[in-house]
Amino acid sequence: MLSLGHAGVYHVGGNINRPKYHIAQGGFLGDVGWLNERGSFSYCFNIFYPPDHPIQYTKGRVPQNFRPFEPPLSPVDVRTHPNYLPPGAILCTEGVRYSQSSASPLKAEFIVNAQEGAVLVLPDGATREELVNPSAIHAYVNEHAVTWYQLFNGDNDGTTENPVANGTLLVVTSVVRAKSWVMAIFPFQGNNVVQYAKNVRFKYDAEAIRYPWEQITKWHPINYQYERAAEGEVGAVLLGGLSMALSPSLWSNNVAYILLDSVQSCPVLLVPPMGLNERLQRITNYMRGAIEPPILDDSQGHFHPSPIILQILLLSNPAASMGVVDDSIWVPHLNKRVLTHPEFVG
């Protein structure tokens, strides 16, 4: 969903042990955390609320001597879109087409011509909140980023069991909430052998008795989800954020060294999902008969461009102590395309 301007949250429910106040609204502007290997947002604390507010954890995840952002967030600082996406909205990544036979109840059929991608259906629509001026928090982030990375990684005298890599920590600057959400992710990542082919088809039927998804083309595993938030609650299905990274010298002087085996890595596209190279790759896969995709283990996470941009910025500006980048800076340049790693860096 990054190509459409959003960081999709695969496991929307997230950590069920986080504060109930936070669970009820799915996520908030000012949340600090990272997208973990399970596809959920690891929430830690919020910069706009005091440490004793119900939104915050009671212990362990709020920095010592924490002071919220000043001045406090006011309604004029937030842009709200109550009808951001209408009921029955369908979001598809590049290479996915759909035809809708009914709007109410929602019925649609999807055809996939890409090696990987995603579909998000929002039966009840969605709302959106965003900071009017994300750059207003840059100075605050610059002041506290070292402390935040120390909180999750330890200082330069020792490290934690599950470190957070430089550039992956972010502050939420936009959030899309929904009462219900339906997802299809492909190719299925796991032990299944997947043979990629054109015109993989599946459909969604809101009137289905047991399950809304039905796969038409067989032997092409797709990971489906269908969830609805509890009564009076919503889920954060899409997030936008401001990511931060420390310079190598600032990190080495203040934050614990992270072993390479402990650094969260991200699977990235080596071949575009559409185009000539993709067709050649598809032919190669067909001639082989079947291929087994890489299996996501605990060290692998979901690809996000911001850490790459931050490292390029810091390498280009050796005198800088840290870098920050908001999703809104790079999203317009994607033009709704899913880029490979070489394309993105180039």
C-alpha positions in Angstrom: 0.0 0.0 0.0 3.0 2.3 0.1 2.6 3.0 -3.6 -0.8 4.4 -2.8 0.5 6.7 -0.2 0.0 4.6 2.9 1.9 2.2 5.1 -0.6 -0.7 5.3 -0.9 -2.3 8.8 -1.2 -6.0 8.1 -2.1 -7.0 11.7 -4.4 -4.1 12.5 -5.2 -5.3 16.0 -1.5 -5.0 17.1 -0.4 -5.8 20.6 -3.6 -6.6 22.6 -1.7 -5.8 25.8 -1.3 -2.1 25.0 -3.4 0.4 26.9 -7.2 0.0 26.4 -7.5 3.7 25.6 -5.1 3.2 22.7 -6.8 -0.1 21.5 -10.2 1.6 21.3 -9.0 4.2 18.7 -6.5 1.9 16.9 -3.8 4.5 16.8 -3.1 8.2 17.4 -1.2 11.1 15.9 2.1 11.3 17.8 2.4 7.6 18.4 6.1 6.5 18.5 7.0 3.0 17.4 8.0 0.9 14.4 6.4 -1.5 11.9 7.5 -4.9 13.1 8.1 -8.2 11.3 4.5 -9.3 11.9 3.2 -6.3 10.0 1.7 -4.5 13.0 2.8 -1.2 14.4 4.7 -1.6 17.7 3.4 1.3 19.7 5.5 2.5 22.6 4.4 6.0 23.7 2.8 9.2 22.4 4.6 12.5 22.3 1.4 14.7 22.7 0.3 13.3 26.1 1.8 13.3 29.6 3.3 10.1 31.0 0.3 9.5 33.3 -2.3 9.7 30.5 -4.4 6.5 29.8 -2.9 6.4 26.3 0.6 5.7 27.7 2.0 2.4 29.0 2.2 2.3 32.8 5.9 1.2 32.7 8.7 0.2 30.5 7.9 2.0 27.2 7.8 5.6 28.2 11.3 7.3 28.3 12.6 8.5 31.7 12.0 12.2 32.4 9.6 12.2 29.5 8.1 15.6 28.6 5.4 15.8 26.0 5.5 18.1 23.0 4.8 21.8 23.7 2.5 23.6 23.0 -0.2 20.9 23.4 -1.9 19.6 20.3 -5.0 21.7 19.5 -7.8 21.2 16.9 -6.2 23.7 14.5 -3.1 21.5 14.3 -5.1 18.5 13.0 -6.8 18.1 9.7 -9.8 15.7 9.9 -11.5 13.8 7.0 -14.6 12.1 8.5 -15.5 10.6 5.1 -12.0 10.0 3.8 -12.9 6.7 2.1 -16.6 5.8 1.4 -18.2 2.5 2.5 -17.1 -0.2 0.1 -13.9 1.5 -0.8 -11.4 -0.8 -2.6 -7.6 -0.1 -2.7 -5.4 -2.1 -5.0 -1.7 -2.1 -5.7 -0.2 -1.9 -9.2 -1.1 -4.9 -11.3 -4.5 -5.7 -9.8 -7.8 -5.0 -11.6 -11.3 -5.4 -10.3 -14.9 -5.3 -11.5 -17.7 -4.5 -9.1 -21.0 -6.2 -9.7 -22.8 -4.7 -6.7 -22.2 -1.8 -4.4 -24.6 -2.8 -1.7 -24.0 -5.5 -0.7 -20.5 -5.2 -2.0 -19.5 -7.8 -4.6 -16.3 -7.6 -6.6 -14.0 -9.8 -8.6 -10.2 -9.3 -8.8 -7.7 -10.2 -11.5 -4.0 -10.2 -10.5 -1.3 -9.6 -13.2 1.6 -8.9 -10.8 4.0 -11.2 -8.9 3.0 -9.6 -5.6 0.7 -7.0 -4.2 -2.3 -6.4 -2.0 -6.0 -5.5 -1.9 -7.7 -3.6 1.0 -11.5 -3.5 1.2 -13.2 -1.2 3.7 -16.9 -2.2 4.0 -17.7 0.7 6.4 -15.4 3.2 4.8 -12.7 5.1 6.8 -11.8 8.4 8.5 -8.4 10.1 8.4 -6.5 12.4 10.7 -3.3 14.1 9.8 -1.0 16.8 11.3 -1.4 20.0 9.4 2.3 20.8 9.7 4.5 17.7 10.5 7.6 19.9 10.3 6.5 21.5 13.6 7.7 18.5 15.5 11.1 18.2 13.8 13.0 20.1 16.5 11.3 18.0 19.2 12.3 14.8 17.4 15.8 16.1 16.9 16.1 16.8 20.7 14.9 13.4 21.9 15.7 10.9 19.1 18.9 9.7 20.9 17.0 9.0 24.1 14.3 7.1 22.2 16.8 4.8 20.5 18.5 4.2 23.8 15.2 3.2 25.3 14.8 0.4 22.8 18.4 -0.6 22.3 20.3 0.4 25.4 23.2 2.8 25.6 26.6 2.2 24.2 27.5 -0.1 27.2 24.9 -2.8 26.4 22.1 -3.8 24.1 18.6 -5.2 24.4 17.3 -8.6 23.2 15.1 -7.1 20.4 16.9 -4.0 19.1 15.3 -1.4 16.8 17.5 -0.6 13.8 18.6 2.9 12.9 16.0 4.6 10.7 13.0 2.4 11.5 11.7 4.4 14.5 8.9 6.8 13.5 6.3 9.2 14.8 2.8 8.8 13.4 1.7 12.0 11.4 -1.4 10.5 9.8 -3.8 7.7 10.6 -6.7 6.1 8.7 -9.2 4.4 10.9 -12.0 1.9 10.0 -14.6 -0.2 11.8 -13.9 -3.2 9.5 -11.3 -4.2 7.0 -10.8 -7.0 4.5 -7.4 -7.8 3.0 -5.8 -10.1 0.4 -2.0 -10.3 0.3 -0.1 -12.2 -2.4 2.1 -14.1 -3.0 1.5 -16.1 0.2 4.7 -16.1 2.2 5.4 -19.4 3.9 6.2 -23.0 3.2 3.8 -23.2 0.2 5.3 -23.6 -3.2 3.9 -20.9 -5.4 3.8 -21.0 -9.2 3.2 -17.5 -10.5 0.8 -17.2 -13.4 -1.2 -14.4 -15.1 -4.8 -13.7 -14.4 -5.0 -15.1 -10.9 -8.6 -14.5 -9.9 -10.5 -14.2 -6.6 -13.7 -12.5 -5.5 -15.3 -10.8 -2.5 -18.9 -11.2 -1.6 -20.3 -9.4 1.5 -23.3 -11.6 1.5 -21.3 -14.9 1.8 -22.6 -16.9 4.7 -19.2 -18.1 6.1 -16.4 -16.1 4.6 -16.4 -13.2 2.1 -13.4 -14.3 0.0 -13.5 -17.0 -2.6 -10.5 -18.0 -4.7 -11.4 -18.8 -8.4 -7.9 -19.7 -9.7 -6.6 -22.6 -7.8 -3.0 -23.4 -6.7 -2.0 -19.8 -6.2 -2.2 -19.3 -2.5 -3.3 -15.8 -1.3 -3.4 -14.8 2.3 -6.9 -13.4 3.2 -8.2 -11.5 6.2 -11.6 -10.4 7.4 -11.8 -8.4 10.7 -14.2 -6.1 12.5 -13.3 -4.0 15.5 -15.2 -4.5 18.8 -18.3 -2.4 19.4 -17.3 1.2 19.9 -13.8 0.6 18.7 -11.9 1.2 15.4 -8.7 -0.1 13.9 -5.8 1.9 12.4 -5.5 0.3 8.9 -3.2 2.8 7.3 -0.4 5.0 8.8 1.8 7.8 7.7 4.8 8.9 9.7 8.0 10.8 10.2 11.0 8.5 10.4 14.3 9.4 12.0 17.9 8.2 11.9 21.1 9.1 13.8 24.4 9.7 12.1 26.9 6.8 12.5 29.0 8.8 15.0 26.0 9.9 17.1 24.8 6.3 17.2 28.2 4.8 18.1 28.7 7.3 20.9 25.3 7.0 22.4 23.5 3.8 21.4 24.4 0.2 21.8 26.0 -1.7 18.9 23.6 -4.0 17.2 24.8 -7.4 15.9 24.1 -7.9 12.2 22.1 -11.0 12.9 19.8 -8.9 15.2 19.1 -6.2 12.6 15.6 -6.4 11.2 15.9 -6.8 7.4 13.2 -6.2 4.8 12.3 -8.3 1.7 12.3 -6.1 -1.3 11.4 -6.5 -5.0 14.2 -7.4 -7.3 11.9 -7.5 -10.4 9.2 -4.9 -11.1 5.6 -6.3 -10.5 4.7 -5.3 -14.1 6.5 -4.8 -17.4 9.0 -6.7 -19.6 11.4 -7.8 -16.8 8.4 -9.1 -14.8 7.2 -11.1 -17.9 10.7 -12.6 -18.4 10.7 -13.6 -14.7 7.3 -15.1 -15.0 8.5 -17.2 -18.0 11.5 -18.3 -16.1 9.3 -19.4 -13.2 7.0 -21.3 -15.6 9.9 -23.2 -17.2 11.1 -24.2 -13.7 7.7 -25.5 -13.0 7.4 -24.0 -9.5 9.5 -21.9 -7.2 9.5 -21.4 -3.5 9.4 -17.7 -2.3 11.6 -16.6 0.5 10.2 -17.4 3.9 9.8 -14.5 6.3 11.6 -15.3 9.6 11.7 -13.2 12.7 14.5 -11.0 11.4 12.6 -9.9 8.4 10.2 -7.0 8.3 8.1 -5.1 5.8 9.9 -2.8 3.4 9.6 0.9 4.0 11.5 3.5 1.8 12.2 6.0 4.6 15.2 4.2 6.2 16.9 4.0 2.8 16.2 7.7 2.2 17.6 8.6 5.6 20.8 6.7 5.1 21.3 8.4 1.7 20.7 11.8 3.3 23.2 11.2 6.1 25.8 9.9 3.7 25.3 13.0 1.5 25.6 15.3 4.5 28.5 14.0 6.7 28.2 17.0 9.1 24.5 16.2 9.9 24.0 14.5 13.3 20.6 13.1 12.3 18.0 13.0 9.6 14.2 13.0 9.5 11.8 12.4 6.6 8.1 12.3 6.4 6.2 9.9 4.1 4.5 12.9 2.4 7.9 13.9 1.0 8.5 10.8 -1.1 5.0 9.3 -1.8 4.1 11.8 -4.6 7.2 10.6 -6.6 6.0 7.0 -6.7 3.1 7.9 -9.0 1.2 4.8 -7.5 4.0 2.5 -8.8 5.5 -0.4 -6.8 9.3 0.2 -7.2 12.1 -2.4 -6.9 15.0 -1.7 -4.5 17.4 -0.6 -7.4 14.7 1.6 -8.9 14.0 3.3 -5.6 17.6 3.9 -4.7 18.3 5.1 -8.3 
